[in-house]
Amino acid sequence: MASMNIPDYVYNWLFDFFAGRSHSTRPNGITSKLLDISASIIQGSAIGPAASYVVNAADLTTIIAGSLIFKYADDTYIVIPASNASSRAAELDHVDRWADSNNLRLNRTKSAETIFTDGRRKPTHNLPPPIPGICRVTSVKMLGITITNHLSVGDHVRHVIGKCTQSLYALKLLRNHGMSDDSLRHVYKAVVLSKLLYASPAWWGFTSEADKQRLEASIRRAVRSGLYTAHDLSFSELVADMDDNLFAKIQHSPHHVLYKLLPDKTDHTYNLRPRSHSLSLTIKTDSRNYIKRMLFKDIY
């Protein structure tokens, strides 16, 4: 934080906030002596884990133009295009050196490499050799979403449906203990349905017809159990509502993290067909991408 261009009084306040903290443990009614805390983050504070990590990792970047880096909490993802495949080891070594200089450690045993290919097309070139000491996997879980190296979310759909099935069993136990049907439906929507819909704008475009049928079948199972009514929205309709709500927020909030992905607004005055946005239509390269899906939603 000292390297940031912030007023001295702000830095002094931050220093005072983090300094002079101690900790003790109380097992079985016995309290230990206080021990000073030299490293950690105060949970729940305005400058807690999220803000502190953003500041600490702000200078972690890629070394090759065209490669991207995404950071969230203590997870870091480096996205390297095929044209930069030879720089994979160098990028990893750069992160290792950065971690060492920032009093951190890159855990290579928890690091993995995934080479994404479009499952709809045959590979046009050989895969690069593995990086020594780094495990190559065929799927990766990013922020709770599992995606395979062929850009399939089938594993994610099966996994989340399996977890929700366990929750359905728990709801049946609550019914046996006297919980009313109205309360059970509220719990189902808050716990189970929200889990099924988690981050759906990001992965819905990559679902196959089989994945969609599994999700709809999960809803029908809840209807038969009395946890969801047949008059409620189907799963695809729920996803469409989430897509529309998110897209509206992105369009009307220049500070939204996804706003920069939107194309410029159109500059023509004619209107041949009503649309939900006034953005210019870029070349439709992949309809599975969320932004592309929403831009062309009213066209196809």
VOGU-3710 file (C-alpha; in Angstrom, 3 decimals, decimal comma):
1> masmnipdyv> 0,000/0,000/0,000  2,953/2,295/0,557  3,690/2,155/-3,175  0,214/3,407/-4,079  -0,514/7,045/-4,827  -2,728/7,656/-1,786  -2,632/10,517/0,777  -0,342/10,071/3,750  -3,206/10,256/6,241  -4,967/7,364/4,466
11> ynwlfdffag> -1,827/5,240/4,551  -1,270/6,087/8,227  -4,860/5,086/9,021  -4,402/1,770/7,207  -1,122/1,126/9,015  -2,739/1,832/12,356  -5,713/-0,385/11,456  -3,532/-3,422/10,719  -0,972/-2,892/13,492  -1,252/-3,695/17,180
21> rshstrpngi> -3,575/-6,710/16,886  -3,283/-9,855/18,984  -4,988/-13,205/19,353  -5,738/-15,701/22,086  -7,418/-19,095/22,191  -9,912/-20,324/24,795  -10,267/-24,147/24,924  -12,269/-25,757/27,753  -12,503/-22,500/29,710  -8,737/-21,918/29,717
31> tsklldisas> -7,532/-18,757/27,948  -4,056/-18,647/26,447  -1,742/-15,682/26,527  -2,121/-12,987/23,875  0,083/-13,401/20,833  0,731/-10,577/18,368  -0,547/-11,086/14,822  2,109/-10,202/12,258  0,165/-11,361/9,194  -3,486/-11,890/8,368
41> iiqgsaigpa> -6,549/-9,973/7,254  -9,372/-8,795/9,460  -12,443/-10,664/8,289  -15,534/-8,548/7,655  -13,674/-5,237/7,514  -14,041/-2,758/4,658  -10,436/-3,470/3,695  -10,749/-7,188/4,295  -9,701/-10,101/2,088  -11,081/-8,839/-1,236
51> asyvvnaadl> -9,718/-5,289/-1,103  -6,393/-6,295/0,448  -5,788/-8,980/-2,165  -6,638/-6,614/-5,025  -4,022/-4,179/-3,726  -1,419/-6,877/-3,132  -1,822/-8,522/-6,548  -2,293/-5,349/-8,587  1,223/-5,549/-10,051  0,955/-9,217/-11,089
61> ttiiagslif> 0,690/-9,193/-14,870  1,623/-11,393/-17,803  4,971/-10,983/-19,534  3,839/-11,722/-23,095  1,406/-9,505/-25,007  -1,818/-11,286/-25,859  -1,906/-13,441/-22,738  -4,398/-12,575/-20,005  -4,416/-13,019/-16,260  -7,478/-13,226/-14,009
71> kyaddtyivi> -7,232/-12,991/-10,238  -9,853/-13,739/-7,593  -9,040/-14,160/-3,909  -6,063/-16,545/-3,858  -6,871/-18,109/-7,261  -5,017/-16,946/-10,351  -5,761/-18,001/-13,921  -3,411/-17,327/-16,822  -5,053/-17,585/-20,236  -2,497/-18,121/-22,992
81> pasnassraa> -3,544/-18,266/-26,657  -2,113/-20,923/-28,950  0,176/-18,344/-30,549  1,914/-17,863/-27,161  2,077/-21,549/-26,207  5,877/-21,450/-25,987  5,668/-18,890/-23,142  3,766/-21,124/-20,709  6,764/-22,045/-18,563  8,050/-18,459/-18,611
91> eldhvdrwad> 4,683/-17,118/-17,423  4,615/-19,614/-14,566  8,181/-18,763/-13,551  7,215/-15,082/-13,577  4,358/-15,775/-11,134  6,770/-17,802/-8,984  9,245/-14,900/-8,811  6,452/-12,402/-8,106  5,151/-14,544/-5,249  8,621/-14,863/-3,753
101> snnlrlnrtk> 9,188/-11,099/-3,857  5,799/-10,509/-2,176  6,377/-12,913/0,727  4,097/-15,517/-0,853  4,599/-18,976/-2,313  3,313/-20,522/-5,508  2,018/-23,979/-4,689  2,889/-25,943/-7,830  1,259/-29,090/-6,465  -2,084/-27,270/-6,583
111> saetiftdgr> -1,386/-25,717/-9,978  -2,751/-27,367/-13,094  -2,747/-26,842/-16,842  -5,750/-27,255/-19,120  -5,507/-26,994/-22,893  -8,864/-25,925/-24,298  -9,908/-27,098/-27,736  -13,210/-26,753/-29,524  -14,827/-30,174/-29,332  -16,836/-29,412/-32,478
121> rkpthnlppp> -13,692/-29,282/-34,614  -10,698/-31,529/-35,126  -7,396/-30,170/-33,748  -5,303/-28,539/-36,452  -1,992/-28,791/-34,581  -0,234/-30,964/-31,999  -0,617/-30,136/-28,328  2,398/-28,532/-26,621  4,473/-30,712/-24,288  3,577/-30,728/-20,563
131> ipgicrvtsv> 5,246/-28,276/-18,199  7,571/-30,141/-15,778  6,056/-30,336/-12,317  2,608/-29,157/-13,439  -0,268/-31,608/-13,780  -2,258/-31,451/-17,018  -5,990/-31,999/-16,456  -8,976/-32,328/-18,758  -11,305/-30,166/-16,661  -10,963/-27,221/-14,336
141> kmlgititnh> -13,241/-25,742/-11,683  -13,282/-21,956/-11,811  -15,296/-20,077/-9,185  -17,603/-23,031/-8,703  -18,110/-23,862/-12,392  -16,520/-26,998/-13,863  -15,650/-26,816/-17,555  -13,830/-29,436/-19,602  -11,026/-28,907/-22,076  -13,597/-29,302/-24,883
151> lsvgdhvrhv> -15,655/-26,396/-23,495  -18,353/-28,687/-22,141  -20,247/-28,064/-18,893  -21,781/-31,532/-18,747  -19,694/-32,439/-15,689  -20,847/-29,273/-13,928  -24,515/-29,985/-14,683  -24,285/-33,573/-13,423  -22,401/-32,509/-10,302  -24,804/-29,720/-9,311
161> igkctqslya> -27,863/-31,887/-9,979  -26,340/-34,593/-7,765  -25,826/-32,134/-4,913  -29,363/-30,793/-5,319  -30,748/-34,335/-5,164  -29,234/-34,640/-1,702  -30,942/-31,381/-0,742  -34,278/-32,764/-1,965  -33,882/-35,646/0,463  -33,279/-33,156/3,270
171> lkllrnhgms> -36,446/-31,260/2,321  -38,454/-34,491/2,462  -37,184/-35,020/6,007  -38,325/-31,507/6,913  -41,781/-32,307/5,509  -41,912/-35,454/7,652  -41,155/-33,273/10,671  -44,131/-31,016/9,964  -42,855/-28,162/7,771  -45,661/-26,754/5,576
181> ddslrhvyka> -45,617/-27,039/1,778  -45,430/-23,246/1,348  -42,346/-23,079/3,560  -40,787/-26,019/1,752  -41,265/-24,295/-1,615  -39,568/-21,173/-0,270  -36,644/-23,246/0,996  -36,420/-25,095/-2,339  -36,172/-21,845/-4,309  -33,687/-20,319/-1,893
191> vvlskllyas> -31,409/-23,342/-1,526  -31,840/-25,800/-4,389  -32,999/-23,653/-7,291  -30,423/-20,948/-6,589  -27,719/-23,633/-6,627  -28,906/-24,917/-10,011  -28,980/-21,382/-11,453  -25,650/-20,258/-9,979  -23,698/-18,287/-12,613  -25,964/-19,635/-15,378
201> pawwgftsea> -25,232/-16,730/-17,783  -21,610/-17,901/-17,873  -22,245/-21,560/-18,680  -25,733/-21,836/-20,207  -24,454/-21,188/-23,730  -22,165/-24,226/-23,464  -24,860/-26,691/-22,425  -25,882/-29,493/-24,761  -29,463/-30,561/-25,315  -28,831/-33,498/-22,987
211> dkqrleasir> -27,652/-31,080/-20,261  -30,775/-28,951/-20,686  -33,008/-31,999/-20,485  -31,312/-33,084/-17,242  -31,908/-29,653/-15,716  -35,547/-29,571/-16,796  -35,986/-33,104/-15,431  -34,643/-31,896/-12,089  -37,355/-29,225/-12,011  -40,051/-31,769/-12,911
221> ravrsglyta> -38,828/-33,981/-10,070  -39,363/-31,065/-7,683  -42,863/-30,543/-9,094  -43,767/-34,169/-8,424  -42,472/-33,773/-4,884  -44,631/-30,683/-4,325  -41,597/-28,400/-3,907  -42,234/-26,463/-7,113  -45,481/-25,819/-8,974  -46,159/-26,606/-12,625
231> hdlsfselva> -47,272/-22,978/-13,084  -43,833/-21,653/-12,139  -41,231/-20,859/-14,774  -39,315/-23,669/-16,436  -35,565/-23,840/-16,012  -34,862/-22,342/-19,450  -37,253/-19,470/-18,673  -35,531/-18,834/-15,358  -32,173/-18,718/-17,145  -33,564/-16,306/-19,743
241> dmddnlfaki> -34,752/-13,983/-16,968  -31,330/-14,053/-15,344  -29,696/-13,337/-18,715  -31,975/-10,348/-19,333  -31,567/-8,919/-15,840  -27,789/-9,156/-15,981  -27,617/-7,667/-19,477  -29,790/-4,719/-18,402  -27,490/-4,070/-15,424  -24,409/-4,189/-17,650
251> qhsphhvlyk> -25,868/-1,752/-20,189  -26,906/0,834/-17,594  -23,831/0,643/-15,365  -20,570/1,923/-16,913  -18,745/0,744/-13,783  -19,929/-2,850/-14,188  -17,008/-5,273/-14,604  -18,517/-6,576/-17,889  -19,363/-3,168/-19,354  -16,073/-2,954/-21,243
261> llpdktdhty> -17,011/-6,093/-23,188  -19,966/-4,364/-24,835  -19,558/-2,954/-28,362  -20,140/0,727/-29,076  -23,651/2,029/-29,501  -24,961/2,140/-33,036  -24,885/5,523/-34,776  -27,612/4,983/-37,372  -31,136/6,373/-36,984  -33,179/3,747/-38,818
271> nlrprshsls> -34,686/0,809/-36,968  -35,718/-2,196/-39,034  -36,539/-4,480/-36,115  -37,144/-3,774/-32,410  -34,259/-4,853/-30,200  -33,556/-4,902/-26,485  -30,413/-2,800/-26,920  -28,971/-0,019/-29,067  -25,513/-1,568/-29,415  -23,830/-2,205/-32,726
281> ltiktdsrny> -23,796/-5,822/-33,839  -20,292/-7,205/-34,151  -19,418/-10,325/-36,109  -21,113/-13,311/-34,508  -18,170/-15,621/-33,878  -19,519/-17,862/-31,112  -23,111/-17,815/-29,908  -22,133/-19,700/-26,736  -20,474/-16,582/-25,359  -22,856/-14,662/-23,072
291> ikrmlfkdiy> -22,328/-11,218/-24,597  -22,703/-12,582/-28,124  -25,847/-14,451/-27,141  -27,475/-11,341/-25,756  -26,437/-9,091/-28,643  -28,029/-11,388/-31,211  -30,907/-12,626/-29,048  -33,531/-10,603/-30,939  -32,060/-11,441/-34,350  -32,197/-15,250/-34,385
//
